[in-house]
Amino acid sequence: MTAPLDPAALRRIFPLQDYAALGEGRSVALVGPDGAVAWWCVPNIDSPPLFDILLDPVDGGSFAVQPTEPFRAERHYREDSNVLETLFTTASGQVRLTESMNSTLAGRLPWCEFARRIEALSGTVTVRARLIFGTRGDTASPWLQDNPNGCIFHVGPVLGLLRTSPNMRIVERGDRSIVAEATLAPGERALVAVVAGENEPLGVPAIPDIDRRIDLSDEAWRSFAQGLHYDGPHRAAVRRSALALKLLLFSPTGAVAAAATTSLPERIGGDKNYDYRYAWIRDAAYTLAAFIRLGVIPESKAAFTWLVHRLGETGAKVCYRLDGAPVPPITALDLPGYRGSQPVVTGNIAAEQHQHGIYGDIFEAAWLFVEAGNILDGQSALILSRLADECADRWRQKDAGMWELEERQHYTMSKVSCWQALARAVELAEAGHIPATCVPRWSRERERIAAWVAEHCWSEAKRAYTFHAGTDRLDAAMALAVRFGFDGRERLSSTLDAIRKELGCGPHRWSRGPWLHRYSGAEREEGAFLACTFWLVEAYAELGRQGDAEALMDEALAALPPGVGVLGEMVDPRTGAFLGNLPQGLSHLSLIHAAISLAGRVRRAADA
């Protein structure tokens, strides 16, 4: 049974906005401001965690580097990079910690390499590295083993090694922990690193090579950032979001993880805790769209190839494991959870759902792909044609909706997504990108969808499109219908006003900040969904409501909790703190799309 959390353990856990993310295209780690790695799944994003005090502050594993005396910490990412720097200031002096999930200019390494360089800047400071091994999500019991080539550790199938520079001396060796220290004077430096793999022989890299790869990794990140073709408003936020998305792109397959964590709560103490370490068709399509709009071709191609191949193999599935395998059923783990929020789970029920949004997502991605000058192969064209036929048949059915709810309904956004899919299918076929044999049918079904939505999903009382047929409840995702080109300006514009009025939230009942709840009634269950605000910004901009778009964008960015630029899924409107899994791809994606739409309107206004 899970033991009660004691106050001392809880002090090791920080608000979610205080965590920075590191990665190399295969795994992602979260590091707290105290220099402790609170989450790292090895070797893949969706593997069980090697370090997990984020969900198990009592018995979870961690990898901390910090001064031995009280300190103050300031940190930031290096410019245009996912290499993190932390400045520790103590009464004795200052040291800088530079940390990286290492790769090379040629790509990721054949092992996981978490490198941490410590440099003394002033005074004399003793620094301690403490490595505590967890239980891999309560599935394994760690053990250490002496070896002529180093002190190695085993945690289930994971084999690893702590590498230290010669001036880091081992001062403590426990049953499941290792502690090393170094006393550094100005100009001196030390290095510690964890090298690990799963069910494979482990290469043992030399300390100078590990140290050098920190700067090589930084160079690789900056090379990626230099390829981002965006110089519009909020440039720094866009580039940081693109770098966060790159962390979630699983390089072995091209899949895009929705987030790097599981079970971080959508309300502290609530039970809406989900595993987001899988690849959703929706998130992959939106990531592809963002990378295309930013001019990033290799990542766009990788994401699109993964999308089409998965849908060709299995049909219209919602999500997959990062290697393309089916997402496992939900399993609850006996862990305390973040600030006591349970359950802690692996797996996701969305894998068994059907969502009409899949059709719109894949066809929007295909349309953007070819509009950017890229080319579809014959097999992909046939897969898309079959999916358009399937969409034309299935749009009349109820589904789980974009928000993956247990109640199947005729969700308005699902119908709009089917309209979007068939509209794009017609455009692709007429341009010669996919077979055109069914264009008349696709056109007819597109018209039927528009008529059905107009008849069943419009509330004259609210002057808005509703959440689903037969209700007056609202859905913030309807802001996306503007991007998709659905309906006309007047109805969409009044829908945005209704969404802002009814779903907007602030710290008090009488205030309305920039944040929105996902749909009517969600405020009782969860925080405000960050992406919804940025979707509203984008929709305002696309409808020509530039003043509204700019004001809401500025307000939202100013209201984000302070941190290093990693976004969560939700925000608590009462406290301003992040909620939900992170880095949350959808939040970063929506920010990018909002800024690009703002920039496009600014350019068009300047040209007019």
N, C-alpha and C positions, 0 to 999 in steps of 0.2 A: 504493500500500500504506500501511496505517496505521503511523505512526512510533511507536517505543517512548515511553512516558510518562517525562518527566524529573521528578525530585523537586520542582523549583520549580513545575512545572505542577500537580502533585498537591496542593501546599499551597493552591491556590486552591479546592479541592473540600472540602466539609465533610460530616460525617455527615448523613444525610438528615433527622434530627429537627431540625437547625439551620436548616432552610429555612422561611420564611414564604411564604404564598400570597396573591396579590392578583388580583382579577378584577372584571369588570363585566357578566357574563352572556353573554359571547361568547368571551373569551380569559382565560387564567390564567398568571400569572408567578410564578416562585419566586425569592426574594431571600435571599441568604446574610447571615450576621451581619457581614460586612465591607462591606455596602452594595452588593454586586454582584448584578445580576440574572443568574442562572445559567441560566434557562430562560424563554422566552416565545415562543409560537407566534402568528403574526399572519397573518390577522386572527382566526382561529378556533382553538379548542382543538385541533382535529385538523389544522390547517395545518402545513406544515413550520416549524421553529423559526427565529426571527430571532436570538435569543440562545440559545446552547446549550453553554456551557462545562461544564455538568453532564455531558454525554456526550462533549465534545471539549475538554478543558482546554488543549490546545496551540493549536489553530486556531479554536476556537469563538468565537462572539460574546458580548459582555457589555456591561452598562451599569452602571458603578460610580460611586457618589457617596460620598466619604470624605475625612477630613482628610489633609493632605499629610504629617503627622508621625505617629509611633506613637500608637495610640489604644486605648481600651477601649470596648466597645459593650454597651449594655443596651437591650433592646427589648421591645415589647408591642403588641398591637392596642389601639386605642381601645376603650373599653367598648361592647359590643354592636355592633361594627363590624368591617369588613375593611379599614379604613384603619390602616396600620402606622406606629408611631413608634419611632425609634432614637435613643438618647442617646449621642453620641460624646464621650468625655472624653479630653483630651490634656494635656500639660504646660502648654500655653498657654491652655486654657479648655475650654468645653463648647459643642457645637452639637447641635441637634435636627433630625433628618431625618424629615419626615412625607411618606409616599408613598401614592399611590392610583392605581388603574386607574379613571379618571374616568368617571362617568355623570352624569345629571341626575335631578332629582326626577320627571321625566316618563319616565325610562327611559334606555337606553344611547344613546350618541352615534353618528352615522353614520361615525365613524372611531375608531381605537384611540388612546387618549390616556393615556400613562403619565406622571404628574406627580409631581415630587419637590421639596418645599419645604425649604430649609435656613434655620434660624434660630439666630443666635448668642445663647447664654444668659449666658456669662461669658467674660472674657478676649478675646483676638483670635486667631481661628483661620482659617487658609487651607484652603479646601475645594476639592477637585478632582473634576470630573465627567469620566469617561473613557468614551467610546462606541466600542466595537470591533464591527464588523459580521462576522457569521459567514457561512457558506456555505449556509444554509438546509438543514441536514442533508446537506451535500456535494452539493447540487443546483444551486447558483448561485454566481456570482462577483460580490461586491459592488463597487459603484463610486460615487464621490461626484461631485456636479455643482454648480457655482456657479449661483445663480439670483438675480435681483433681489429675490425674496421670501424668500430664505434659503438656507442650505446644505442641499441635499437629498441623499438617498441612494437608491440602487436596489439591491435584492437580489432577482433574478428578477422576479416580477410585483409585488413589494412596493415601494411608493413611500413615503418617509418624510421627516421633517424634524426636526432638533434645534432646539427652541425654548429660548432662555435669556433670563433677565432682563438688563437693561442692564449690571448690575454683574458679570455673568459674562463674562470676557474669553476669547476663543479664544487659547490659547497654543501649540497644536500642531495641525497638520492633516496626517495621513498619507494613505497610499493607500487605507486602509480604516478609518481611525479619526479621531476628533475629541476634543480635550482642551480643557476650559474650566476656569478657576479664578476664585475670588472670595475676598477677605480680608474677614472680617466681624467687626465689633465688637458688643458687647452691644446688642440691640434691632434689629440689621440682619438682613435676610433676602434670600435669593436663590431663584431657581427655575429648574429645568431640566425639560424634558419631551420625550418622543418622541411624535410624532404620525405615524400611519401608516395605510395602507390598501392594498388589493390590486386592481389593474386598474381603478382609478377615479380621477377627479380628486380632489385632496386639499384640503380646507378648511384654512386657516391661522388658527387661533384666536389671539386676543390673549393676551398673558401674564397680565394681570389676570383674564381669564375662566378661564384654566386654573387659576390659583391659587384662585379662588373656588370652582371645581368640586370641589376637594379637600374642602372643608367641606360642599358640597352632597351629595357622594357619601357622606360620613360620616353626614349626616342621613338619606339614603335607607336606608343599612344599619341605622341605629338604628330607623327606622320599621318595617322588616321585623322586627327583633328584638322590638319592642314588641308585635307581633302573635302572638308565640309564647305559647300558652296552657299554660304549664308552670311550676309553682312547687314541685315535689317535690324529692327528694334529688338531689344532684349537679347543681343547676340551672345553675351556670356551665359545666360540661362539656357539658351538653345544648345550651345556647345557642351555645357555640362550635362544636359539631358541626353544628348547624342552619345556622350561617353558612357553614361549610365546604361543606355540601351545596348551598347556594344558589350558591356559586361554580361548581359543576359543572352547574347547570341552564342549558342552552343556550337563551337567551331567543328567538332567531329561530324555533325550532321546538317548544320544550318538551321536547326530548330531554335525558336525563341522562347525562353522561359518567361512565364508571366511575372514571376518574382523569384527571389533567391531563398525564400524562407517558407516555413510552414507554421500555421497555428498562432501567428501574432493576431491578437483579437481585434475585431471591429468595434468592440466596446469593452473596456476594462471590466473584467468579471463576467462578461457575457459568454455565450456559447457559440457565437458565429465565428468559428476559428477553422480556417481551411488551409489545405496544402496547395500552394501556387507554384511549386517547382516543376511544373509540366508545361507543355507547349500547346496553347490554345490557337486554333485557326484564326480567331479574331485578332489576337495580339500579334501573330505573325504577319497577318495582312496589314495591320496598321503600322507595324514596324517597317515593312517593305515600303509602304506609302511614304513614311517619314524619310527613310533613307533615299528614296527616289527624289523626293522634293529637295533633299539636301545635296543631291548629286553624288551619292555614295553607291557606285555600281556593284562592286564585288559582293558587299553584304546584301544588297537588294536581290541579286541573282541567287545567292545562297538561300535566302529566305523564301523566294518564290519557288525555287526547285523543290525545297522541302515541302512547301504547301501542296504543290500539284502532285508530287509523288504520293504523299499520304492520302490525299483524296482519291487518287487513281486506284490505290490499293484497297481502301476500306470504304469508300463512299463518304457521305457527308457526316463525318464524326466531329465532335466538338473539340476534343483535346487528345493528346498523346503523351507518352513518355518522350524524353529528349532523344532517345535512340529510335523512336518510331513505334515502339511496342505499346500495347494497350496500357492505359493508366490502371493501377491496381485498385481494388475496392477499398473503402475506408477502413482503416485499422486504428484504434485508439491506443496510445502509449501511456504507460503509467508514469508520467512526468508532471511536475507541478504546474508548468506553463508560465508564460510571461505574466509577472505580477499576479500569479495565482489564477489566471484565466484558463479554463479547461473547456473542452477536451484538447489534448495535443494529438494530432492525427497525421497519418500518411494516407495517400490515395485521395480520390476526388469523385463525387457522385456525378459530376458533369459529364464524365466519360460515357455514361449510359443515357444521357438526354439527347433529344433532338432540338436544335435551334435553327430556325429559318435564317437567322443572321449569317450563317456560314456561307450561304449563296451570295449574298451581297458582298461579303468580305472578300471572297476569292475573285469575284468578277471585277470589283473595284481595283484589286491588286493587279489583275491581268491587264486591265485597261490602262492603269498608270504605267505599268511595265512597258507596254508597247508604245504608249504616247511619249515616253522618254527616249524612244528610238531603238528599243531592244526588240528581239525577235522571238516568237513562239515556235517551238518545234512541233512536228506533226502529232506526236503522242499527246503532248500537253493540250493541243488544240482539240483533239478528239475527247479528252477528259472533260474539258470545259463545255464542249457541246452537249455531252451526256448530262452534265450537272445542270445545264440550262433546261433540258427536257425534264429532269427530275424536279427542279424548282417549279416549272410550269404546272406540274401535277400536284405538288405538295403544299402550295401556298394556302390553299383553302383549309388545311388542317390546323388544329391548335398545336402549340409547341410550348417549350419551357421558357421562351423569351431570352432576351439578351442577359438578364440578370439571373438566369439559371434557377428560377423559382420552382418549388414543388408543385404549385398549382398551374396546370396547363390551361392556357387561355388563347383567345385570338388577340395576341399582343400587337398593338399598332406598329411598333417599331419592327416587329418581325415581318409584317406585311410590306412595310416600306423597304425592308432589306430585300425581299423577293422582287419588288418593283425595280429596285436598283440593279439587281442581278440581271433581270431580263432586259432592262434598258441598256446596260453595258454589253450584254451578249449580242444584242442587235447591232450596236455600234462596232463591236469587234468583227462580227460576220460581214457587215457591209463594207468594212475596210479590208476584208480578205484575210483576217488573222485566224478565224476559226471557220469550220464548215457552215455554209449559209442555207442549208436545206430546210431548216425549221424557222427561219426568220419570220414568216407570216404568223406562225403560231405564237412565237415569243412576243411579237408585237401585240397580238390580240390579248394574251394573258396579262401583259403589262397594263393595258387599258382597263381590263377587268379589275385588277388590283386597285388601281387608282379610284375607280368608281366605288368599289366595296369600302375602301377606307373613308371616302367622302360620305358615304351613307351611314356607316356603322361606328366610326371612330372620331367623329367631330362633335364637340359640345358647344352648342350655341350659347349656353349659359356661361361657360368658362371662356368662350372665344379661343378655344384651344383643341388640339388633337389630344385624345385621352390615352391613358395607360393601355387599355384594351377595350374591345367592344363591350358595351353594356355598363360602363362605369363613367363617373366624372373625375376619377383619380387621374393624376398627371404623372408623366415619366420624363425626367430630365434628358434622357437619351434622345428624345425627339429633336433636340438641337442638331443632331447629326443629319437629320433629313435635309437640312440646308446644304451641307456638303454634297449630299447625294443628288441634289437637283430635283427633289420631289416637290410637287404642288406649285403654288404661286407665292409671291412675296407677302401678300396680305395675311393669309392664314398662318404662314410660318412665323411671321413677325409677331402676330398677336399671341401665338403659342409660346414664343420666347418670353413675352411679358408675363404671361400666366405662370410659367415655370419659375421665373425670378420671384414673383409675388408669393406663390404658394409653397415652393420648395426651398426658398432661401432661408438661411439660418444665421444666427449670431449668438454671442454669449448670453444675451438676455432675450426674453420673449418679445420685447418691443424693439429690438435692434435687428438689422439685417446686414450682415457682413457679406463678403464675396462668395461664401461657400453655399453649396446646394446639397440637399439630400437626393438620393437616386430617384425616389418615387414617393407618392403620398403614403404616409404611414411609416416610412423607414426611420423617421426620427426616434421612434420608440425602441429601435433595435440596434442602432449603429450610429457612427459618426457621419459627417458630411463627406461626399465622394469627390476627391480633388479633380478628377477628369471632367466631371460635369461642369464645373466652372469654366475650364478652358474650352470645352465644347461650346459653351454659351458665347465666349469671346469670339471663337472662330465663326459661329453662326452670325453674330452681330456684324462682324467684318464682311462676310460674304454677302450679307443683305444690304451693305452700304451704310450701316449704322456705326460709322467709324468712331464717333465720340463715345458711344456706349461701350464699344469694344475696347478702346484704349483705357477708359476709366476703370472698367472691370479688370482688365489685365494688370494695370498698375496696382489696384487694390489687392488683387490676389497675391501677386508677388511680394507685396509689402507685408501681407498677413501670414506668409509662410513662416513656420517656426525657425529660429536661427539654427544653422548647421553648416555642413560642408557642401550641400547641394544635392543630397540623396533624398528622393521623395518617397513618402509612404503612400498607401492606398487611400486613406481617409484622414480627416482631422477632427478632433473633438472641438465642436464650436464653443464649448464653455471654457476650455483651457488653452486651446490653440495647439495642443500636442498631436503628433501623428498617431494614427491607429492603422492596424492591418499590416500585411506583409510588405517587405521592402528589400531592395529597390523595386518599386512597383512600376513595371513597364508602361502600363496604361496611363499613369500620371505623367511620366516623362513624354510619352507620345503625344498626349493631348496638349501639353505645353508647346511642343515643337510645332504642331499643326496650327495652334492659335497664333503663334508669333509669325509663322510664314504667311498666314492669311492676312494678318495686320500689315506685314511688309508689302504684300501684293497690292493691297488697297492704297497704301501710301504711294507706291510707284505709279499706280494707275492715276491717282489724283495729280501727281506731279507731271505726268505726261499729258493730262487733259488740257 
